[in-house]
């Protein structure tokens, strides 16, 4: 029950209402039945994401077909942000000195580059049926598959050091000395996609980015506020006992021998 409602055990409350009168039951059947909830009455689009069980059931009963044509975009649709001089200038500026407005402008440009890919997926590809139209994360993954990988590494807010970012930039200059001054991929912006394949340098950049996401996930830092959320979860098990001690009820371990006791520092 937690999965469909996106609920977990951090204090979420779920209220269930049971209709008692005949008129209320008839209204519930008419308005809240599963068949009435699949499509939006306003737009006609899907209200529910095809999760694995529902997707497999639909495939078994209705069938589904997808081919390489659903991954191939015409050259008129494809856009390679790495060839845009604006991106290169913004990336070069950020590498020299961080500026929040410049970073926002770069994100805005890259977001606009994704729009043709998203439009193609929703209107011209069978993959659009399998993707939640409200999920930005799902669309970002599809853009990486058939559009472009985008900005893969950064020298701010990551677990890897700035030295690694600089080393990758020097490696690019050594491997590709004839591509011009300050190319986008020197700064970690990969213009290729997974569908057409990556060269060794692009694959290394993407591997660093993927590895950083895995490490961040295993440390429970997938989003801002996770540390605070985990701390609140731990504090649920902390109680003040009758003997005045502060204990963890799960492990019965003593956190503090006397609640409210000030820490005394001894100095010589």
ABEGO torsion letter per residue (X at the ends): XAAAAGBBAAGBBBBBBBBABAAAAAAAAAAABAAAAABBAAAGBBABBBBAAAAAAAAAAAEBBBBAAAABBBAAABBBAAABAAAAAAAAAAAABBBAAAAAAAAAAAAAAAAAAAAAAAAABAAAAABBAABAAAAAAAAAAABBAEBABBABGBABBAAAAAAAAAAAAAABAAAEBGBAAAAGBBABBAAAEBBAAAAAAAAAAAAAAAAAAAAGAABBGAAAAAAAAAAAABBBBAAGBBBBAAAGBBABABBGBBBBBBBX
